[in-house]
Amino acid sequence: MKYIIILRYINRAFFALTLCLYVTIILGLYAQVVLGAYQLLVGLILLFFLKKLSIKPKKGILIYWFVVSIYFVITYTLNKVTKDFPVINFMIIPMLIASYFTYILETMKLKR
C-alpha cells in the first residue's frame, strides 16, 4: 500500500501550489479546481480501500464525502445563497474541505 505515500506527496504539492497561487486570486481559483478534482478522484479511490484502513481514516473519508455532498447540494440548488456570498462559497469553503481532506490523507494509516 505504498500508493498512499505517493498520493500524499502529490496532494501536498497541489495544496501548496494552490495556496501560493492565491496571491493572484484568479490563478488560485484555477489551481483550486485542479486540487478539487484530484482530491475527489483520490477520495473515490479510497472508498474502494475502506476495509484496509483503520477506523479514524474510515470515519474521516465518510465525513469528507458527506460534507462534499452537502456543499454541492447547497451550491447548485440554492442560487440565492451562492450569489450573495461568492468568496465564501467558491474560495473559503472549498479550501476548508481541501484542508480537511489533506489532514485525513496525512494521518492515514493502514491496518496490519
PADORO-777063 format. One record per residue (C-alpha): residue in one letter; x, y, z; residue number from 1. Coordinates in Angstrom, 3 decimals, padded with zeros to 6 digits, always signed. Example, Ala and Ser with C-alpha at 12.3 -4.5 7.8 and 13.67 -1.06 7.14 Angstrom:
SITE  type        c1        c2        c3  seq
SITE     A  +012.300  -004.500  +007.800    1
SITE     S  +013.670  -001.060  +007.140    2
# end
This chain:
SITE  type        c1        c2        c3  seq
SITE     M  +000.000  +000.000  +000.000    1
SITE     K  +002.800  +002.373  -000.850    2
SITE     Y  +000.434  +004.228  -003.135    3
SITE     I  -000.885  +006.230  -000.158    4
SITE     I  +002.564  +007.781  +000.290    5
SITE     I  +002.582  +008.800  -003.377    6
SITE     L  -000.952  +010.197  -003.099    7
SITE     R  +000.136  +012.197  -000.044    8
SITE     Y  +003.082  +013.790  -001.841    9
SITE     I  +001.001  +014.696  -004.881   10
SITE     N  -001.709  +016.138  -002.633   11
SITE     R  +000.871  +018.173  -000.701   12
SITE     A  +002.229  +019.595  -003.948   13
SITE     F  -001.216  +020.530  -005.281   14
SITE     F  -002.282  +022.007  -001.942   15
SITE     A  +000.892  +024.086  -001.536   16
SITE     L  +000.725  +025.256  -005.139   17
SITE     T  -002.902  +026.305  -004.697   18
SITE     L  -002.098  +028.285  -001.564   19
SITE     C  +000.827  +030.009  -003.278   20
SITE     L  -001.211  +030.848  -006.358   21
SITE     Y  -003.855  +032.543  -004.240   22
SITE     V  -001.511  +035.547  -004.239   23
SITE     T  -003.070  +036.130  -007.644   24
SITE     I  -006.681  +035.260  -006.972   25
SITE     I  -007.557  +034.028  -010.467   26
SITE     L  -004.662  +031.552  -010.677   27
SITE     G  -005.536  +030.342  -007.189   28
SITE     L  -009.085  +029.604  -008.312   29
SITE     Y  -007.803  +027.656  -011.317   30
SITE     A  -005.426  +025.701  -009.101   31
SITE     Q  -008.270  +025.055  -006.672   32
SITE     V  -010.255  +023.386  -009.466   33
SITE     V  -007.313  +021.066  -010.175   34
SITE     L  -006.830  +020.363  -006.453   35
SITE     G  -010.534  +019.640  -006.024   36
SITE     A  -010.628  +017.270  -008.986   37
SITE     Y  -007.555  +015.446  -007.690   38
SITE     Q  -008.986  +015.132  -004.189   39
SITE     L  -012.346  +013.874  -005.464   40
SITE     L  -010.528  +011.245  -007.529   41
SITE     V  -008.388  +010.174  -004.567   42
SITE     G  -011.493  +010.144  -002.371   43
SITE     L  -013.182  +007.768  -004.817   44
SITE     I  -010.111  +005.541  -004.880   45
SITE     L  -010.006  +005.448  -001.086   46
SITE     L  -013.659  +004.383  -000.955   47
SITE     F  -012.606  +001.116  -002.598   48
SITE     F  -009.987  +000.521  +000.103   49
SITE     L  -012.090  +001.360  +003.169   50
SITE     K  -011.737  -002.157  +004.584   51
SITE     K  -007.956  -001.824  +004.630   52
SITE     L  -007.995  +001.470  +006.540   53
SITE     S  -008.076  +001.922  +010.284   54
SITE     I  -011.189  +003.333  +011.995   55
SITE     K  -010.196  +007.017  +012.115   56
SITE     P  -009.480  +007.430  +008.368   57
SITE     K  -012.643  +005.460  +007.553   58
SITE     K  -014.738  +007.911  +009.517   59
SITE     G  -012.796  +010.807  +008.038   60
SITE     I  -013.417  +009.663  +004.455   61
SITE     L  -017.132  +009.185  +005.117   62
SITE     I  -017.387  +012.610  +006.769   63
SITE     Y  -015.484  +014.104  +003.820   64
SITE     W  -017.973  +012.660  +001.331   65
SITE     F  -020.898  +013.836  +003.449   66
SITE     V  -019.514  +017.393  +003.571   67
SITE     V  -018.734  +017.394  -000.166   68
SITE     S  -022.261  +016.188  -000.945   69
SITE     I  -023.832  +018.854  +001.257   70
SITE     Y  -021.598  +021.512  -000.309   71
SITE     F  -022.608  +020.560  -003.859   72
SITE     V  -026.297  +020.364  -002.978   73
SITE     I  -026.245  +023.785  -001.337   74
SITE     T  -024.119  +025.343  -004.071   75
SITE     Y  -026.174  +024.141  -007.002   76
SITE     T  -029.693  +024.263  -005.570   77
SITE     L  -029.689  +027.465  -003.573   78
SITE     N  -028.623  +030.021  -006.159   79
SITE     K  -029.511  +032.989  -003.950   80
SITE     V  -027.127  +031.872  -001.213   81
SITE     T  -024.282  +031.312  -003.664   82
SITE     K  -024.794  +034.692  -005.329   83
SITE     D  -024.776  +036.555  -002.021   84
SITE     F  -021.526  +035.053  -000.727   85
SITE     P  -019.284  +034.174  -003.701   86
SITE     V  -015.966  +034.495  -001.851   87
SITE     I  -017.104  +032.243  +000.968   88
SITE     N  -018.812  +029.763  -001.324   89
SITE     F  -016.187  +029.449  -004.051   90
SITE     M  -012.936  +030.143  -002.207   91
SITE     I  -013.118  +029.633  +001.538   92
SITE     I  -015.406  +026.602  +001.883   93
SITE     P  -013.663  +024.555  -000.856   94
SITE     M  -010.262  +025.273  +000.694   95
SITE     L  -011.572  +024.245  +004.116   96
SITE     I  -012.815  +020.980  +002.623   97
SITE     A  -009.456  +020.529  +000.858   98
SITE     S  -007.652  +021.182  +004.152   99
SITE     Y  -009.757  +018.536  +005.878  100
SITE     F  -009.025  +016.009  +003.140  101
SITE     T  -005.320  +016.811  +003.363  102
SITE     Y  -005.479  +016.199  +007.111  103
SITE     I  -007.185  +012.832  +006.543  104
SITE     L  -004.602  +011.802  +003.973  105
SITE     E  -001.682  +012.867  +006.170  106
SITE     T  -002.921  +010.949  +009.222  107
SITE     M  -003.906  +007.817  +007.316  108
SITE     K  -002.505  +004.505  +008.484  109
SITE     L  -003.324  +001.070  +007.177  110
SITE     K  -004.498  -001.878  +009.248  111
SITE     R  -001.930  -004.633  +009.535  112
# end
